[in-house]
Each structure stands twice: as structure tokens, then as C-alpha cells.
Amino acid sequence: MRLEPENLTCDGELSSSEWKRREKKLLKDWKRLEKKVGRTVSEEDVEKVIFPYIDEALSDSVMRGD
């Protein structure tokens, strides 16, 4: 799963302050998403619905040479 701690911390390569900054932003964005859709959003929702869009956008970016 992409939201596992080792993925979010770049396999432990991030400093604790950088990890805390990213964690704070992720939680803030997650709450904004839940408010926007009007319900609790699970990790499974993110894996099944959101990540495919991110993967597609990244793939498109690579194809364009961005």
C-alpha cells in the first residue's frame, strides 16, 4: 500500500522535521477532501480512486518530457 510509513518517509530517508511537515500537510489535505466530498475518506478510497489519477498524470508528464 502506498500510504504505508516506509513509503511516506521515503524508506526512512526523510529527516524527522521533513516527515512531520509532510504528515501535517497530508492530514490537512485529507480533511479538506473529506469536507469537499461530505464523508469520511478511507485509505482504500485513496488507493482505488485517487492514485489511478495521479499515476495517469505522472505518466502523461513523462510522455511529454516534463
N, C-alpha and C positions, 0 to 999 in steps of 0.2 A: 504494500500500500504506500502511496506517495506521501501520505501525511504522517508517516512514522518518524519518530525523533531523529533517527540517523539520516533521513532524507532532508528534514527541515534544518538540520545543523551542518549539512554538507559533510556527513560522516565524522562529525566532531572537529572539523577544521575551523569553524567559526569561534571567535572569542565569545566569552560569556556575555559581554555587553552587546555585541552584534546579534547574538541569538535572542537576547531579551528584547532588543529593538524590533527584530523581525516577528517575534512572538506577539508583541504588543500590536503591531500593525495587522498581523493576520487575524487576531481576535477582534480588533476594531472593524476590519473589513467584513469578517464573518457576521458580526452583529448588524452591520449595515445591510448585508444581503438578506438576513432573516427579517429585518424590518421591511425591506422592499418587497419580499415575496409573501410576507404576512404569516410566516410559520417558522418553526424550528427547522434548520437545515442540518442534516446528519453528514458525517464523513462519507457515508455511502452515496448520498446525493451528490456530493462534490466529485467523488470518483467517477460516478456514472454519467453525470450531466455536464459538469463544468470542465473537467480535464480534457474530454474529447475536443472541446472548442479551443482550449489552449494548445493542444497538440496540433490541431489544424492550423492555427495561426502561426505557430512556430515553424511548421513545415512550409507554409506559404512564404514566410520570411526567408527561409533558407533557399527556397527555389528562386526568389527574387534577388538573392545575394545581399540582403540587408545585413 
